[in-house]
Amino acid sequence: MKLSVCLISLFLVLPVVGDGHGEVVMDDYGREISLQSIPQRIVSIAPSVTEIIFAIGAGDKLVGVDSESDFPAEANDIKKVGTYISPSLEMIVVLKPDLLVVSDLTPLQVVNAIEERGIKVFVVAPERIEEIAESMRKLGVILGVKDKAEAAARDFEERAAAVEKKAALAREKPKVYLEFFPYWTFGPGSFGSDLIEKAGGLNIGKKLKSPYAEVSNEFVISENPDIIIITQGKHASTTISSVKERPGWSSINAVRNSRLYYIDDDIISRPGPRMADALEELYSILH
């Protein structure tokens, strides 16, 4: 699950030679990265990053990924180098990558430790849905696949725009409670909240103070959502039946009207190309 570290996302590309040679790029940690040649051996330390790299047609350059990278299926055949929070530096060094790509899930001290080993690190940390397309374009420049990355970015943007256009015409905006972990929901500034709003819903978690927050029975009951959505996946344990049994929840409109749904945990928590799938699915649920 993506945990925002509230960093300012910056991006600056100053082409010196072209085709990825001599590029100077500012990553999302505000660090200037200089690349004298197009990277050929890449290690990705985030499921979202792995999905983006495959989506822009550079998956064949991956020689290592984190233990959570499991999509697309080809990612399962790539050497695993540990978790995105604490990857194995020894395993990474053995793979001899010429570039490591991480998200903001990887602590800065880990990034610094990797760079001390002489390995270039680029951080991709989109904070809004529209920034995912820009992440594709940035990696397209770095990895020498600009055209493929541009095509993937445009497809993502067009799909998102199509949903937003339909959502804008919807007659009603249902109140939504989306739970990604027992009693934890998406607050303001989170991808989950952004997706709900773009799909034409009103996120009750937007009233909370943090992007990812724990709520009480009283809060959800008082907000009385029209729709309840629960994430489903290898890290999710909540079921629709267990939600219905929570104290007082039988009075909530969503429960009374049987408007409880599942959504895949990965597509709604990984800031990558499949968030277009999440947006389309949320629209279908809401309307």
Contacts in CASP RR format, 6 or more apart in sequence:
PFRMAT RR
TARGET T0000
AUTHOR 0000-0000-0000
METHOD contacts of the structure
MODEL  1
MKLSVCLISLFLVLPVVGDGHGEVVMDDYGREISLQSIPQRIVSIAPSVT
EIIFAIGAGDKLVGVDSESDFPAEANDIKKVGTYISPSLEMIVVLKPDLL
VVSDLTPLQVVNAIEERGIKVFVVAPERIEEIAESMRKLGVILGVKDKAE
AAARDFEERAAAVEKKAALAREKPKVYLEFFPYWTFGPGSFGSDLIEKAG
GLNIGKKLKSPYAEVSNEFVISENPDIIIITQGKHASTTISSVKERPGWS
SINAVRNSRLYYIDDDIISRPGPRMADALEELYSILH
1 180 0 8 1.000
1 181 0 8 1.000
1 212 0 8 1.000
1 235 0 8 1.000
1 265 0 8 1.000
1 269 0 8 1.000
2 48 0 8 1.000
2 103 0 8 1.000
2 104 0 8 1.000
2 105 0 8 1.000
2 191 0 8 1.000
2 269 0 8 1.000
2 270 0 8 1.000
2 271 0 8 1.000
3 105 0 8 1.000
3 212 0 8 1.000
4 104 0 8 1.000
4 127 0 8 1.000
4 189 0 8 1.000
4 190 0 8 1.000
4 211 0 8 1.000
4 212 0 8 1.000
5 104 0 8 1.000
5 125 0 8 1.000
7 28 0 8 1.000
7 29 0 8 1.000
7 30 0 8 1.000
7 104 0 8 1.000
7 125 0 8 1.000
7 127 0 8 1.000
8 30 0 8 1.000
9 28 0 8 1.000
9 125 0 8 1.000
9 126 0 8 1.000
9 127 0 8 1.000
9 131 0 8 1.000
10 26 0 8 1.000
10 27 0 8 1.000
10 28 0 8 1.000
10 30 0 8 1.000
11 25 0 8 1.000
11 26 0 8 1.000
11 28 0 8 1.000
11 134 0 8 1.000
11 138 0 8 1.000
12 24 0 8 1.000
12 25 0 8 1.000
12 26 0 8 1.000
13 23 0 8 1.000
13 24 0 8 1.000
13 25 0 8 1.000
13 138 0 8 1.000
13 141 0 8 1.000
14 23 0 8 1.000
14 24 0 8 1.000
15 22 0 8 1.000
15 23 0 8 1.000
16 22 0 8 1.000
16 23 0 8 1.000
16 24 0 8 1.000
19 38 0 8 1.000
19 144 0 8 1.000
20 35 0 8 1.000
20 37 0 8 1.000
20 38 0 8 1.000
20 141 0 8 1.000
20 142 0 8 1.000
20 144 0 8 1.000
21 35 0 8 1.000
21 36 0 8 1.000
21 37 0 8 1.000
21 38 0 8 1.000
22 34 0 8 1.000
22 35 0 8 1.000
22 36 0 8 1.000
22 37 0 8 1.000
23 34 0 8 1.000
23 35 0 8 1.000
23 141 0 8 1.000
23 142 0 8 1.000
24 32 0 8 1.000
24 33 0 8 1.000
24 34 0 8 1.000
24 35 0 8 1.000
25 32 0 8 1.000
25 33 0 8 1.000
25 34 0 8 1.000
25 35 0 8 1.000
25 122 0 8 1.000
25 138 0 8 1.000
25 141 0 8 1.000
25 142 0 8 1.000
26 32 0 8 1.000
26 33 0 8 1.000
27 33 0 8 1.000
27 122 0 8 1.000
27 123 0 8 1.000
27 124 0 8 1.000
28 104 0 8 1.000
28 123 0 8 1.000
28 124 0 8 1.000
28 125 0 8 1.000
28 126 0 8 1.000
29 104 0 8 1.000
29 108 0 8 1.000
29 111 0 8 1.000
29 123 0 8 1.000
29 125 0 8 1.000
30 123 0 8 1.000
31 123 0 8 1.000
33 120 0 8 1.000
33 121 0 8 1.000
33 122 0 8 1.000
33 142 0 8 1.000
35 99 0 8 1.000
35 120 0 8 1.000
35 142 0 8 1.000
37 98 0 8 1.000
38 142 0 8 1.000
38 143 0 8 1.000
38 144 0 8 1.000
39 61 0 8 1.000
39 97 0 8 1.000
39 98 0 8 1.000
39 99 0 8 1.000
39 120 0 8 1.000
39 142 0 8 1.000
39 143 0 8 1.000
40 61 0 8 1.000
40 98 0 8 1.000
41 61 0 8 1.000
41 63 0 8 1.000
41 95 0 8 1.000
41 96 0 8 1.000
41 97 0 8 1.000
41 98 0 8 1.000
41 99 0 8 1.000
42 53 0 8 1.000
42 58 0 8 1.000
42 59 0 8 1.000
42 61 0 8 1.000
42 62 0 8 1.000
42 63 0 8 1.000
42 64 0 8 1.000
42 97 0 8 1.000
42 98 0 8 1.000
42 99 0 8 1.000
42 100 0 8 1.000
42 101 0 8 1.000
42 143 0 8 1.000
43 62 0 8 1.000
43 63 0 8 1.000
43 64 0 8 1.000
43 65 0 8 1.000
43 81 0 8 1.000
43 92 0 8 1.000
43 95 0 8 1.000
43 97 0 8 1.000
43 99 0 8 1.000
43 100 0 8 1.000
43 101 0 8 1.000
44 50 0 8 1.000
44 53 0 8 1.000
44 62 0 8 1.000
44 64 0 8 1.000
44 65 0 8 1.000
44 66 0 8 1.000
44 69 0 8 1.000
44 100 0 8 1.000
44 101 0 8 1.000
44 102 0 8 1.000
45 65 0 8 1.000
45 66 0 8 1.000
45 81 0 8 1.000
45 84 0 8 1.000
45 87 0 8 1.000
45 100 0 8 1.000
45 101 0 8 1.000
45 102 0 8 1.000
45 103 0 8 1.000
45 106 0 8 1.000
46 66 0 8 1.000
46 68 0 8 1.000
46 69 0 8 1.000
46 84 0 8 1.000
46 101 0 8 1.000
46 102 0 8 1.000
46 103 0 8 1.000
46 105 0 8 1.000
46 106 0 8 1.000
46 124 0 8 1.000
47 66 0 8 1.000
47 68 0 8 1.000
47 69 0 8 1.000
47 70 0 8 1.000
47 71 0 8 1.000
47 84 0 8 1.000
47 266 0 8 1.000
47 270 0 8 1.000
48 103 0 8 1.000
48 124 0 8 1.000
48 270 0 8 1.000
48 271 0 8 1.000
48 272 0 8 1.000
49 101 0 8 1.000
49 102 0 8 1.000
49 103 0 8 1.000
49 124 0 8 1.000
50 62 0 8 1.000
50 65 0 8 1.000
50 66 0 8 1.000
50 69 0 8 1.000
50 71 0 8 1.000
50 75 0 8 1.000
51 69 0 8 1.000
51 71 0 8 1.000
51 72 0 8 1.000
51 270 0 8 1.000
51 272 0 8 1.000
51 273 0 8 1.000
51 274 0 8 1.000
52 124 0 8 1.000
52 132 0 8 1.000
52 135 0 8 1.000
52 136 0 8 1.000
52 139 0 8 1.000
52 272 0 8 1.000
52 273 0 8 1.000
53 59 0 8 1.000
53 61 0 8 1.000
53 62 0 8 1.000
53 101 0 8 1.000
53 139 0 8 1.000
53 143 0 8 1.000
54 62 0 8 1.000
54 72 0 8 1.000
54 74 0 8 1.000
54 75 0 8 1.000
55 136 0 8 1.000
55 152 0 8 1.000
55 272 0 8 1.000
55 273 0 8 1.000
56 136 0 8 1.000
56 139 0 8 1.000
56 140 0 8 1.000
56 143 0 8 1.000
56 145 0 8 1.000
56 148 0 8 1.000
56 149 0 8 1.000
56 152 0 8 1.000
57 145 0 8 1.000
57 148 0 8 1.000
57 149 0 8 1.000
57 152 0 8 1.000
58 139 0 8 1.000
58 140 0 8 1.000
58 143 0 8 1.000
58 144 0 8 1.000
58 145 0 8 1.000
58 148 0 8 1.000
59 74 0 8 1.000
61 143 0 8 1.000
62 75 0 8 1.000
62 78 0 8 1.000
63 78 0 8 1.000
63 79 0 8 1.000
63 95 0 8 1.000
63 97 0 8 1.000
64 78 0 8 1.000
64 79 0 8 1.000
64 80 0 8 1.000
64 81 0 8 1.000
64 92 0 8 1.000
64 95 0 8 1.000
64 97 0 8 1.000
65 75 0 8 1.000
65 78 0 8 1.000
65 79 0 8 1.000
65 80 0 8 1.000
65 81 0 8 1.000
66 80 0 8 1.000
66 81 0 8 1.000
66 82 0 8 1.000
66 83 0 8 1.000
66 84 0 8 1.000
66 87 0 8 1.000
67 80 0 8 1.000
67 81 0 8 1.000
67 82 0 8 1.000
67 83 0 8 1.000
68 83 0 8 1.000
68 84 0 8 1.000
69 75 0 8 1.000
69 78 0 8 1.000
69 80 0 8 1.000
70 76 0 8 1.000
71 266 0 8 1.000
71 274 0 8 1.000
79 91 0 8 1.000
79 95 0 8 1.000
81 87 0 8 1.000
81 88 0 8 1.000
81 91 0 8 1.000
81 92 0 8 1.000
81 95 0 8 1.000
82 88 0 8 1.000
82 91 0 8 1.000
84 102 0 8 1.000
84 103 0 8 1.000
84 105 0 8 1.000
84 106 0 8 1.000
85 105 0 8 1.000
85 106 0 8 1.000
85 107 0 8 1.000
85 110 0 8 1.000
86 110 0 8 1.000
87 106 0 8 1.000
87 110 0 8 1.000
87 114 0 8 1.000
89 113 0 8 1.000
89 114 0 8 1.000
89 117 0 8 1.000
92 100 0 8 1.000
92 114 0 8 1.000
92 117 0 8 1.000
92 119 0 8 1.000
93 117 0 8 1.000
93 119 0 8 1.000
97 119 0 8 1.000
98 119 0 8 1.000
98 120 0 8 1.000
99 119 0 8 1.000
99 120 0 8 1.000
99 121 0 8 1.000
99 122 0 8 1.000
99 142 0 8 1.000
100 114 0 8 1.000
100 119 0 8 1.000
100 120 0 8 1.000
100 121 0 8 1.000
100 122 0 8 1.000
101 121 0 8 1.000
101 122 0 8 1.000
101 123 0 8 1.000
101 124 0 8 1.000
101 139 0 8 1.000
102 111 0 8 1.000
102 121 0 8 1.000
102 122 0 8 1.000
102 123 0 8 1.000
102 124 0 8 1.000
103 123 0 8 1.000
103 124 0 8 1.000
103 125 0 8 1.000
103 271 0 8 1.000
104 123 0 8 1.000
104 125 0 8 1.000
106 123 0 8 1.000
111 121 0 8 1.000
111 123 0 8 1.000
114 121 0 8 1.000
115 121 0 8 1.000
122 139 0 8 1.000
122 142 0 8 1.000
124 135 0 8 1.000
124 138 0 8 1.000
124 139 0 8 1.000
126 132 0 8 1.000
126 134 0 8 1.000
126 135 0 8 1.000
126 271 0 8 1.000
126 272 0 8 1.000
127 189 0 8 1.000
128 194 0 8 1.000
129 160 0 8 1.000
129 191 0 8 1.000
129 194 0 8 1.000
129 195 0 8 1.000
129 198 0 8 1.000
129 275 0 8 1.000
129 279 0 8 1.000
130 157 0 8 1.000
130 160 0 8 1.000
131 271 0 8 1.000
132 156 0 8 1.000
132 271 0 8 1.000
132 272 0 8 1.000
132 273 0 8 1.000
132 275 0 8 1.000
133 153 0 8 1.000
133 154 0 8 1.000
133 156 0 8 1.000
133 157 0 8 1.000
134 153 0 8 1.000
135 271 0 8 1.000
135 272 0 8 1.000
136 149 0 8 1.000
136 152 0 8 1.000
136 153 0 8 1.000
136 156 0 8 1.000
136 273 0 8 1.000
137 146 0 8 1.000
137 149 0 8 1.000
137 150 0 8 1.000
137 153 0 8 1.000
139 149 0 8 1.000
140 146 0 8 1.000
140 148 0 8 1.000
140 149 0 8 1.000
140 150 0 8 1.000
141 149 0 8 1.000
143 149 0 8 1.000
152 273 0 8 1.000
155 276 0 8 1.000
156 273 0 8 1.000
156 275 0 8 1.000
156 276 0 8 1.000
159 276 0 8 1.000
159 279 0 8 1.000
159 280 0 8 1.000
160 198 0 8 1.000
160 276 0 8 1.000
160 279 0 8 1.000
163 198 0 8 1.000
163 199 0 8 1.000
163 279 0 8 1.000
163 280 0 8 1.000
163 283 0 8 1.000
164 198 0 8 1.000
166 283 0 8 1.000
166 287 0 8 1.000
167 198 0 8 1.000
167 199 0 8 1.000
167 200 0 8 1.000
167 201 0 8 1.000
167 283 0 8 1.000
167 286 0 8 1.000
167 287 0 8 1.000
168 200 0 8 1.000
170 200 0 8 1.000
170 286 0 8 1.000
170 287 0 8 1.000
173 200 0 8 1.000
173 201 0 8 1.000
173 202 0 8 1.000
174 201 0 8 1.000
174 202 0 8 1.000
174 225 0 8 1.000
174 226 0 8 1.000
174 227 0 8 1.000
174 286 0 8 1.000
175 201 0 8 1.000
175 202 0 8 1.000
175 204 0 8 1.000
175 223 0 8 1.000
175 224 0 8 1.000
175 225 0 8 1.000
175 226 0 8 1.000
175 227 0 8 1.000
175 253 0 8 1.000
176 196 0 8 1.000
176 201 0 8 1.000
176 202 0 8 1.000
176 203 0 8 1.000
176 204 0 8 1.000
176 225 0 8 1.000
176 226 0 8 1.000
176 227 0 8 1.000
176 228 0 8 1.000
176 229 0 8 1.000
176 286 0 8 1.000
177 185 0 8 1.000
177 204 0 8 1.000
177 205 0 8 1.000
177 220 0 8 1.000
177 223 0 8 1.000
177 225 0 8 1.000
177 227 0 8 1.000
177 228 0 8 1.000
177 229 0 8 1.000
177 254 0 8 1.000
178 185 0 8 1.000
178 186 0 8 1.000
178 192 0 8 1.000
178 196 0 8 1.000
178 203 0 8 1.000
178 228 0 8 1.000
178 229 0 8 1.000
178 230 0 8 1.000
178 231 0 8 1.000
178 263 0 8 1.000
178 268 0 8 1.000
179 185 0 8 1.000
179 228 0 8 1.000
179 229 0 8 1.000
179 230 0 8 1.000
179 231 0 8 1.000
179 238 0 8 1.000
179 243 0 8 1.000
180 186 0 8 1.000
180 212 0 8 1.000
180 231 0 8 1.000
180 236 0 8 1.000
180 265 0 8 1.000
180 268 0 8 1.000
180 269 0 8 1.000
181 231 0 8 1.000
181 235 0 8 1.000
181 236 0 8 1.000
181 238 0 8 1.000
182 237 0 8 1.000
182 238 0 8 1.000
183 214 0 8 1.000
183 215 0 8 1.000
183 216 0 8 1.000
184 212 0 8 1.000
184 213 0 8 1.000
184 214 0 8 1.000
184 215 0 8 1.000
185 204 0 8 1.000
185 205 0 8 1.000
185 208 0 8 1.000
185 212 0 8 1.000
185 213 0 8 1.000
185 215 0 8 1.000
186 192 0 8 1.000
186 193 0 8 1.000
186 196 0 8 1.000
186 203 0 8 1.000
186 205 0 8 1.000
186 211 0 8 1.000
186 212 0 8 1.000
187 193 0 8 1.000
187 203 0 8 1.000
187 205 0 8 1.000
187 206 0 8 1.000
187 208 0 8 1.000
187 210 0 8 1.000
187 211 0 8 1.000
187 212 0 8 1.000
187 213 0 8 1.000
188 205 0 8 1.000
188 206 0 8 1.000
188 208 0 8 1.000
188 209 0 8 1.000
188 210 0 8 1.000
188 211 0 8 1.000
189 211 0 8 1.000
190 211 0 8 1.000
190 212 0 8 1.000
191 268 0 8 1.000
191 269 0 8 1.000
191 271 0 8 1.000
191 275 0 8 1.000
192 203 0 8 1.000
192 268 0 8 1.000
193 203 0 8 1.000
193 205 0 8 1.000
193 206 0 8 1.000
193 211 0 8 1.000
195 268 0 8 1.000
195 275 0 8 1.000
195 278 0 8 1.000
195 279 0 8 1.000
195 282 0 8 1.000
196 202 0 8 1.000
196 203 0 8 1.000
196 282 0 8 1.000
196 286 0 8 1.000
197 203 0 8 1.000
197 206 0 8 1.000
198 279 0 8 1.000
199 279 0 8 1.000
199 282 0 8 1.000
199 283 0 8 1.000
199 285 0 8 1.000
199 286 0 8 1.000
200 283 0 8 1.000
200 286 0 8 1.000
200 287 0 8 1.000
201 286 0 8 1.000
204 220 0 8 1.000
204 223 0 8 1.000
204 225 0 8 1.000
205 213 0 8 1.000
205 215 0 8 1.000
205 223 0 8 1.000
207 223 0 8 1.000
208 215 0 8 1.000
217 246 0 8 1.000
217 247 0 8 1.000
217 248 0 8 1.000
217 249 0 8 1.000
220 249 0 8 1.000
220 252 0 8 1.000
221 248 0 8 1.000
221 249 0 8 1.000
221 251 0 8 1.000
221 252 0 8 1.000
224 251 0 8 1.000
224 252 0 8 1.000
224 253 0 8 1.000
225 252 0 8 1.000
225 253 0 8 1.000
225 254 0 8 1.000
226 253 0 8 1.000
226 254 0 8 1.000
226 257 0 8 1.000
226 259 0 8 1.000
227 254 0 8 1.000
227 259 0 8 1.000
227 260 0 8 1.000
227 261 0 8 1.000
227 285 0 8 1.000
227 286 0 8 1.000
228 243 0 8 1.000
228 252 0 8 1.000
228 254 0 8 1.000
228 255 0 8 1.000
228 259 0 8 1.000
228 260 0 8 1.000
228 261 0 8 1.000
229 260 0 8 1.000
229 261 0 8 1.000
229 262 0 8 1.000
229 263 0 8 1.000
229 282 0 8 1.000
229 285 0 8 1.000
230 236 0 8 1.000
230 238 0 8 1.000
230 239 0 8 1.000
230 240 0 8 1.000
230 243 0 8 1.000
230 260 0 8 1.000
230 261 0 8 1.000
230 262 0 8 1.000
230 263 0 8 1.000
231 238 0 8 1.000
231 262 0 8 1.000
231 263 0 8 1.000
231 264 0 8 1.000
231 265 0 8 1.000
231 268 0 8 1.000
231 269 0 8 1.000
232 262 0 8 1.000
232 263 0 8 1.000
232 264 0 8 1.000
232 265 0 8 1.000
233 264 0 8 1.000
233 265 0 8 1.000
233 266 0 8 1.000
234 265 0 8 1.000
235 265 0 8 1.000
236 265 0 8 1.000
240 260 0 8 1.000
240 262 0 8 1.000
243 249 0 8 1.000
243 255 0 8 1.000
243 260 0 8 1.000
244 250 0 8 1.000
244 255 0 8 1.000
244 260 0 8 1.000
249 255 0 8 1.000
250 256 0 8 1.000
253 259 0 8 1.000
254 260 0 8 1.000
261 285 0 8 1.000
263 278 0 8 1.000
263 281 0 8 1.000
263 282 0 8 1.000
263 285 0 8 1.000
264 278 0 8 1.000
264 281 0 8 1.000
266 274 0 8 1.000
267 274 0 8 1.000
267 275 0 8 1.000
267 277 0 8 1.000
267 278 0 8 1.000
267 281 0 8 1.000
268 275 0 8 1.000
268 278 0 8 1.000
END
